[in-house]
Amino acid sequence: MNTLYLYLNIGSLIIPFLFSFYPKFQFYKLWKGLFIGNIIMMALFIPWDIIFTNNGFWGFNNIYISGFKLLNLPIEEWLFFICIPYACMFTHYSLRYFYPKLAFGKRATSITYIILQCIMIITLWYNYDKWYTLINFGYAILLLGLVYNLKREQLQKFLPTFIIILLPFFLINGILTGSFIENQVVWYNNTENLGIRIFTIPIEDSIYALTMLLTVFVVMEKVNNTETAID
């Protein structure tokens, strides 16, 4: 089924896209910030993806992709960085619209931040030779540090919705990594990661999702001044 990855991308996008024009919410008005945020995120994540693919740190099963590639990445992988952030940001701002008080307090945010940073720093201390862990956690430590110290209120609003977003993200990522299907769509070289999996999903992917979406979110907040627009 060489359209599976494509269908997963389209399936993730179609409902959020259609509901982007809901009259009371009007998510389409945030497209400018989303577009710029996505471009900046992809400028970081696409070269990372290309380098890791070329070095065999991860790769793609030809059974589940169309075969069309750009810079050695399947076209479906490019679409992943468009469709998934769109769906996740739509979910975040929908939750913020319908539940404006959905946020962590300052204390909960600080505790979550400190725990995450300690876990990643200690993990890197003993696993700096694993490329996926190193780049993934390294960027997360830097990004979280910057947002926590410069725009802490953004973390207060992003972290609780991210926990909710992880549920559908894990469903899609689970399929990509081999859950519910015979083979993996995306395979990983376990010598370059911790080898710890949540079902079939490498533990690093949860941090990957965090930094990918937080990068887009921070830019959206800056460009569109969305807190004023949504709240």
N, C-alpha and C positions, 0 to 999 in steps of 0.2 A: 504493500500500500504506500506508494511513493508520494502520496499527498497528505499523509497524516500530520506532519509538522506544519504544513500550510493550513490545514483545517483547524488545528489547535490555535494558530495565530488568529485566523478569521473568526473562529468561535469566541475567542476572548474579547475581540474588538466589537463585534456587531451590535450587541445589546447596549453597551456603554455609548457607542456612537449614536444609535437611534435615540436614546434617552438624553443625549446631550442637548436636544432641542426642546426639552420639557419646559413649558412657558415659565413656571415658577422658579426654576433652577438656572436654566440657560448656561450650561457648562461651556457651550461653544464660545462664549464671551471670554473664556480663559485660554483659548487656543494660542494666542500670541505667546504668552508665557510658557505654555506647554511646548510649543514648537521650539522656542529658544532653549528651554531647559533640555529638551530631547537632543538637540544638536550638540550642546555642550557635553551632555552625558555620553553620547555616541562618539564624540571626539576623544574621549578617554577610554571607553569600553571597547570600541571596535578595534583600535590598534592592539590592545591587550588580547582580544579574541583572536586576531590574525596571528599574532606571535605565538600564542599558546597552541593554536591549531597547527601551525607550521612546525612546531617543535614536538608535537605528539603528546602534549599535556592533556588535551581532550580532542575529540573528533566527532564525526557524524556518520551515522549508518546510512549507506546509500539506499537501503530498502525503503526508508521513510522520507526521503527528500527527492525533489524533482530532478536534481542534477545541475540546475542552473546555478552558477557561482559568480561572485564578484570579489576580487582580491582573495580568492581561495576560500571564501566563506559562502555557504549555501544561501541563496536568496531568502530562504525561510529564516535563517539566523538574523539577517538584516531586519526582516519584518518583526522578529521577536522584540527588538529594541524600539520598535514603534508601537506595536499592538499592546504589549504587556504594560509599559509605562502609561499608555493612554487609559487602559482599563483600570489600572491601580490608582491613578490620579483622579479619575472619575469617581471611583469608590471613596477615596479619601474626602473629596470635596462634597460628595453626596452625604456622607456621614456627618461632615461638619455642618452642612446645611440643615439637615433634619434633626441633628443632635448637637447644637452649638456648644453645649457644656461638656461634650466629650473631650476630655483633656486630662493629662496627669497634672498633679500638683507639683510645686517646685521640689518638694522633698522626694516624692516618688521619682521624678525625673532625674534628680541628682543620684539617687540610689541606683537606678537602672543604668545610668551613664557610668558610674564608678564600677559597678559589677561587670558591665560589658568590657570596659577598658582593661580592667585587671585580668579578666579571662583571656582576652586577646593578647595582651602584652606577655603574660606568663606562657601562653601557648606558643607564641613566636619565639620566646627565649629558648625553647627546647625543639622548635621545628622550623627554624629559619631557613633550612636547606630544602624545604618543600615549596615549590614556586607558587602554586595556587594559594596555599595558606599564607605565604609571605606577602604577595601582592595584594591579596584580598583583605587580609587583616590589617596590613600596613596602611592601605588607603582608608579603611574604616576608622582606624585610630586617629588618623589625621583629620578626616572629615567630621567625625563626631566631636573631636576636640575643638575644631573651629566653630561649629554650630553651637555647641554647648557654651562656649565662652563669648560668642558674639551675638547669637540669636537664640537664647535658651528657650524663649517662649515658643519658637517653632518646633523644638523637640517635644515640648509639652503637648502640642497638638498633633504632631506626627506619630509619635510612638504608639499611642493606643489604637489609632486607625491602622497602623502597620501590623499590629498583632492580628487584627481582623483580616487584613489583606493577605496575610500569610496562609490562611486556610485555602482560598482558591488558587493562590500561587503554588502551594505545595501540591495541589491536585494536578495542575498543568505540568509542573516540574517533575512530579512523580511519574506521569506518563512518559515524559521525555527521557527519564532515566531508567525506564523499564517496568514500572508498575502497570499492571493490567494488560500488558502486551508481551509478545514473545521475546523480543530483543530490545535493546536500548536505542532510542533515537540519538541521544548524545551519550558518548562513552567517556570515561575519565581514566587517566593513568594514575592509579592509586599511589604510586611512588612519589607523586607531586602534591598529594593532599594528605589529610590526617587518616584517611581510611575509615572514618566514622560516618555512618549513614543513618538518616532518619527514614526508615523503610529503604527505599532505593536512592534517596537523595543525599549527596555529600553534605556534611554539616556546614561546609564553607558556603554552600549556595544560599543559606539563610542570611549570611552577612553580605553576600553578593547582592541579594535582593534589597537589603537595607540600604546599601550605598548607592545602588543604581537609582532607586526611587527617591532617596533623600537628596541626591544631586539634582534631580529634576524638580523636586518640591521646593528646594531653597531658591532655585532660579525663578520658578513660577511666582513665589512670594515676592521676590525682588522686582520682577518685570511688571506684574499685573497688580501689585498691591492688593492681593486677593482677600486678605483678611477684612479689609474694609468692604470689598464687594460682596463677600459671602455673609459675613456677620451682620 
